Amino acid sequence: MTKQRRWLVWFSVAWGVVLVVAALYAIANGHATVKEQRTITQAQPVVDRATEAVVVAAGPVAARIGGYDQRETCNVTVARAGLNFQRTINLYTSPGEEKALLKGLADRLPKGYRASLVGDSLYADAGEFIRVTGMVAGPGQVRVLAATGCRPAGDGPVRAKEQPDRPPVAAVFAALGVEPLDWAAYHAGCVDTTVATTRSAVAGPLTAKFAGRELIVGAPELVVFRDGAASVVVTATAGSVSVSRTVTTCR
């Protein structure tokens, strides 16, 4: 082997080592360039921060947050299955003020979200490929979703065992004359929601049950009101009742 060829071989080996080291460093320390490089578990803190940011940006309106709901199944690649989760933030304002609420969100969300209002829909980017979208869901109602998009599962979303704040919610059920059966609690930064449901029906419209309250939204199957600083949302269907109570400590 000539001296020149020997030098080329050693150069090729050294360059290969440099590329491997650079790749390993990028994996350990670099930023993802596509969402498929981040798992659901890694995306969860960003979704939680986005959930909190939406409630804070909404200002004094009533709010309710949910947990992680799995959307349709998906594939990261042709041969690799993925998962797609979202958190829902329900906001409540006086009927007719829904578009103003969406505009307020677009104006007050963090600048880095680059939030914009297109028609009656809100679009924002919370970073790490977390999409935030909002739309009018009904009279006095705005629904905002913080979605992971299709990603590798990792360990899936970590579901913390939050403790429900039962007494105030149980008091609402007592006023309705039914007993709560199932309890859940959801947390995102400074926002906490307790939800309880029952499979008992309530006779008559909800507005009649809460006639003494100053209602933010009042409909036969939905009432929203304030209990001090907390937001209370009551929904009823033919065979069930749900009551949520949300407290926000940072707005």
Helices and strands as residue ranges (DSSP letters): H 3-29, G 35-37, H 40-58, E 62-65, E 69-70, E 74-77, E 80-82, E 85-92, H 98-108, G 111-113, E 116-118, E 121-125, E 131-138, E 141-147, H 166-176, E 182-188, E 191-198, H 206-209, E 215-219, E 222-227, E 230-236, E 241-248
